[in-house]
Amino acid sequence: MSYAKIGFEDSVNTQLQYLIELQKFDLRIFQILDQQKKLPGLLQIAEAPLCELQGKLQVLKNEGESLAKQRRNAELELGAQEAQLQKVRARLSELKTNKEYQAHLFEIELARKKKDTFEEAVLALMERADQNSQAIKELEPQIEEAQKVYDLEKAKLETQAADLQQEITELEQRQQQLSQSLEHTLLSRYNRLKNLRKGFAVAEIRDGSCIGCRLQLPPQLVADVRRGDQLLDCSYCRRILYMANQLEGESDQ
Ligand SMILES: [Zn+2]
């Protein structure tokens, strides 16, 4: 337990007042740092609906390209089959016997059926391409809307980030000024603690307990703090202790 007496010009209570003031800045700074850490996550959340819609659009566009390619191939096959059918038909006049004729009619029928199948395939692909274009057309205004919502939210978060940064800068300036009034070793002690305790380095004693760690303090320690001639640590969390009534007299002056 560090019970070292601190040698400085100001009274213990005045130094304590400075520390408590400094702590107000630090608590706010730590709060801001937490808020700043949350900003990228908030930006991601805001962007999620837009990303989802853009993902859907990409899937549809890929599908559209694939359909167009399939259609080009099916049309080529259809063209080839039409040519084949014409060729088979043209040979009809060269036939001599009835048997040959019958066999050839069968061949024509087969070629025709094959051509019909290709034709149906082309039509089916055209229909799917139409549905695909329609789905893209319906998605586009949704994306536009989602983009607007995201842009607004992003601008809001950017403003918030800038405001927080500005506030930190101001707090650090005030902190800097106030630090000059503090005794050097006390300031180092405070700074070490504040980093360990997320800005909460100075704790009040209430009902015999440290409000930093909520543990009951030895009565002798409470009595020593009440006397107010030195700055003492909590035996458990090492926060610098004070009593509220100890400061009241000072703040009236
Ligand atoms: Zn404590």
Boltz pocket constraint, residues with backbone or C-beta under 6 A from the ligand:
constraints:
  - pocket:
      binder: B
      contacts: [[A, 203], [A, 210], [A, 211], [A, 212], [A, 213], [A, 214], [A, 215], [A, 234], [A, 235], [A, 236], [A, 237], [A, 238], [A, 239]]
      max_distance: 6.0
